[in-house]
Amino acid sequence: MNRREFTFEGMYGLAVFAPLSKRLGSVLQITTTGTEQRLTSYVNPFLGTAPLTDPAEIGFKPPWRVWAGLVFPGSSVPNAMVQLSPITKFGSGAGYEYENPKIYAFAHTNKGHWNLCNIPILPVSGEVNPDDFASTFDHATESAHPGYYQVQLERYNINAELTSTLRTGFHRYTYQDARAAKKLVVNMAVSNERIRDWQMEQDGDHAFKGYQRFSEKIYFYAVSNYGIQQIERLKGSKAELPVVDFETGSKPVEIRIGLSFVSTENAKENLKKELGAKSFETVKAEADATWEKLLGKIKVSGGTERQKRLFYSCLYRSFLWPALRSDVNGEYTDEKGNVVKADFQYYTLPSLWDDYRNKLVLLGMLSPDVATDVIRSLIDRGDKTGFIPTFFHGDHAAAFIAGSYLRGLHGFDVKDAYRLLLRNATVEGGTRPFIKEYITKGFISDPDVANPGVETKGNAGVTKTLEYAYDDYAVALLAKELKDDQNYAMLMKRSENYKNMFDPSTGLMCGRLENGDWVKNFNPEFPYYEYMYREANAWQSSFFAPHDTEGLIGLYKSKADFERQLDRFFTIPWNPNYIAMNINSFIGQYCQGNQPDHGFAYLYYFVGKQEKSQAILNTIMDRFYGMGRDGLALSGMDDAGEMSSWYVFNAIGLYTYSPADPKYIVTVPLFDKVVIRMSSGNSLTIIKRNSGEKITDITYAGQKVNGYFISHHELLKGKDLVITAK
């Protein structure tokens, strides 16, 4: 496949990736101002913004734009409230699609799940057409760097630059024609969600403020270095468009904007406390320094330049979500819509179905204070509603909270968390749909449908049963820690419910009808969104039992029989006539483009064939990251950092095979040496000897490690983990 390289340009003393669409063959050129290259210089925020277009990479000929990242290239600091990024298409996953030729606005919130993209603003000049004011741009005059984004707006001949802090955004617009009339379009009627109500008004000579109401209510307070002559209200064909007219002048326009999910007053206070009178260059440098500190918690040596760029780009992408929702005064709007004040930072709900597998473990490893506050935020939601919520499917706050506690994060009320998770696992009407059926029968059924299609509605009974069984195991770990023996025994017994979906005649997990019969017309290769399986087919669902892999293997006649089934999984070609929007990029039936089977490559370890697992892992890391014509695509949606975190862990030689357990499966790292600054303050060093796929020896602190797993608590000691492969 063709991979795109990037010319590396220095701007304002910091290195900035500038993708040049007309120079696909250019070589990475690195310039540094010091003796050691800054880690932020390896980060390419454009990774994941481009689509996949080659059917050979996708697995079929797509009738629509294939998800290949759904990420944003704009400015953010880690886990921030403000994520300030260009919008090339409202209603798209993250608002920015690389192939689109126009920029409609710079919005202040993001995630990559078709929501947010709030308070969109765009600098303009001259007369404004309220139905047509977007500007064309060229990737040759666009650049991005952690905490910074820049683009030349061709229509208005304006160089736009963005930087940000936790709760504020800083815009700098340099008009090439200093005499041009300077204006700012504030497109209050749109975001990536339906706007139910909005308000905007001038506040003194230099400020304006307001809010947007969508599924939430977001407030802003903005200050300009130019005096405001007026705020026009232009009537467009769909909505009214506010336009800020500034006084004349030759200096760049600077807009400082604070956000809050509580009030305009809090937005103003956030702005005052975090930005104050700081210059654009100071804020930009501070954002870079924040990222450098975080990225510096993992330092790698050896490997190729491409691997380093992918590694630090993925590490960067892993720390953008969950996002902060507390203001500088400690206030936030809780799950019931009440404004409360707490002694912890309140965060958004994590993308639990996606990132409990790896990203939230990485968050706890490198940013334990943030992870702890994310858990406290989950508990706060549970205390207010009766249940700890989930995201999309399953009940995976259980694995996140249990695993975090067992890895040593104790800054939250574990008894309260356990009480709520136990309620999730036993009470109908909360986080786990069909929990009564699951408890009574040991499985969740699906309806009998004669000819099910990809979008056939069902209960996703196979996936729910398998996931609930794992979640039961996670809650059981907490029960054991808290010496609740009765519930521990109950939950551990339920954790074997995954076996109830196993059909020996197919060697796969199959759907069951309400009466217990197997679903008819079974096609293990056909994908479903929620009939029997959640965003997967039978092959992509059937090996999920990370808490009891030996028990899973025991369902087969022998380990050899299980290995043969795995071989089929990785070799049966994908049928190009089977098209599902978020299922693409395959190795046989294995799908790297979505999460359900992301733990299956390690299963060969359990039948004595670790090297077969490593061959697959190496293929995934090389083939499915930095894809496409421009090298800017991922194999699927990044899902708030899950796809990126998968790469980070495998690149350093550790993976969270069972995230509820405080241990990692050891793999062959990409790099010769990895140094990780652990939360204990000690530095773990991972050393690779030789470059083969078969691990012949693992030692830690000079002592042989039996098997392939190592505990988190051992790693906290900060010794040398040496992995020898041939």
C-alpha positions, 0 to 999 in steps of 0.5 A: 500500500502507498503510505504518505510521508510528511514534511516537517516544518518549524513554526514559532519555535515548535515543530508542526505537521503540515500534510502536503497533498501535492507532495506524497513522496516527500521525505520526513525532514526533522528540524529541532531547536535542541539536542533532543527531539521533542516528543510532540514533534512526532504527533500527527493530529491528522492521523485518522481524519481521512477515509479509506477508499480502496476496497482491498483495504476495506474488504468490500466496495463501500457505498458510503464514506468508510469510517477510518478514524472520525477524529479531529485535528484541532487544538486540545490539552489532555482531557479538556473541556475545550477541543477547538477544531475546524469543521468541514462537515457538520453532522460528520463524526468529528466535524472534520473530513480530510477530503472536504474542501471548505471550512465552515467554522472552528468549533469548541467541543469535540469527541468523534461520536457525531455530537458536540461541535459547539459554538462554531465561529469563523472570521470573515471580511466584506459582505456576509451571505448568511447561506454561503460564507464557508472558505476553501482551504488547501492542506498545503497551507494547513498544519497541526501540532498538539495544542495548536492548529493553523490554516489559511482561509483562501476566500478571505485571505486570513491566516487562522490559528488556534490554541487552547487551555482546559476550559478556554480557546484562543483564536488569532486571525491575521488578515493579509489585507490589514485594511479589510473589514474584520468580522466574525460569524458565530453560527449559533443555530448549528452544531453536530446535534440539533440546537433547541435554543440559543442566545448571544448578546454583546457585553460591553465594548469588547465582549459577547456571551451566550449559550447553545442548548442541545442535549446539554446546555453550553455557555460561553464568554468571549473577549476580543482585542478589537472593539465591537461596533455591532452584532448584526442578525442576518436572516438566512434561509434556515436560521438567523446568523449573528455576525460581529463587526469589529472596529478597523485596525491593522493588528491580528484579531484575537478572540479569547473564549471561555466555556462552561456547562454551568453558566455564563458567569462561570465561563467568564471566570474560567476565561479570567483564571486560565487565560487572563492576559497571556499571549497567544504564543505563551498559551501555545507553548504551555499547551505543547509543554503539557503534552510533552510532559504526558507523552514523556511518561513513555519514551521509546528507542529503536524502531522505525521513524514511522513506528515512532510517529504512529506510536506518539500520535496514538498516545496523543489520541488516547488522552483526549476523552473523557472530557472535563466538565467542572469549572475552575470554581469546582461547579458542574451540572450533574446528571439530574441537571442540578448545579453542584460543587465537589472536591473532585473534577467532574468528567463526561461519561467514558465510551465504556463499550469501546475503551474499557478494553485498553484506553481506560487502563492506559489512563489509569497508568499515566494519569491516575488522578484523572482516572480516579476522578472519572470513576468518582464522576461515574459514582456521582451519576450512580448516586443520583440515578440509582445505577452507574451508567454504561455507554452504548452496550454492556456494563463495562464500568464494572471492569473499569472500576474493578481493574482500577481498584485492583491496580491501586487506584483507591481515591474513590468510595469503593463500597459505594461503587460496589453497591451500585455495580451490584445493583446494575447486575441484579435490578431490572430497569437500569444499566443492563436490559433483560437482566431478569431473563439473564438471571433466570435462564442464564442467557438472553434470547433473540426473536425468531426472524426468518431472513434477518438483515444487517439492521434487523432489530433484536436483543443482541442476546449473544453479545449481551450474555457474553458481556454480562458474564464478563461484567459479573466477573469484574463485580465479583472481583470487587466482592472478593476484595470487600469480603462479600462471599455470598455475592462473590459466589453468585457472580462467579457462577454467573460469569460462566453464562457465556457457555450457554451460548456455545453451540457444539455443532458449529463451535461458535456462540449462537443465538437462542430463542426464548424457549432455548432453541438455537436461532434458525438460518444461522450464517456465522459470517453475516454481520448484524448491528443488534440481532444476536450480535452487537456490530459483529458476526458470530466469528467476531463474537465467539471467543470473548471470555477473557476471564475464563479462556481456559474454560472457553477452550474446554468447550472444544474437543481439544486444544488442537480443535480450538486452534483449528477454529482460530485458524478458520477465524483468521483465514476464512475470507470476508464476503465482499457482499456483506456490508456493514457501516462500521465493520471493515478491514479484515484478516479473514473474519477478524475485524480490526475496524471495530472493537468486539474481537480486538482481544482475539489475536492473543488466543494462540497463547493459550494453545502454546502457539504464542508466535502465531499471535505475534505474527497477527499483532505485527500485521495489524500494527503495520497494515491497519494504522496510517492507511490509505492513499495519504497515510492518514486513515485508521482501519475504523473509528478510533472510538475516543481512543480505543483504536489508538490505545490498542496500538500503544499497548502492543507497541510497548509489549504489554496488553490488557487482555482482561482489563478487570484483572491487574495484569498484562499479557506480554507481547514482543514490542516494536521498540528495542527499549521502552521506559515508562514512568509509573504512577508509583514514581518508579520507571519501568524499562522494557527491553527487547532482545532480538526481533523474532515473533516467538518469545523464548524468555521473559525476565523481570528484575533478573528473575524468570517470569513463568508464562506470559502474564505479569502483574501491574503491582510488579511493574510498579516496582520499576525494574527491567522487563526483558523480552527475548524473541527469536 
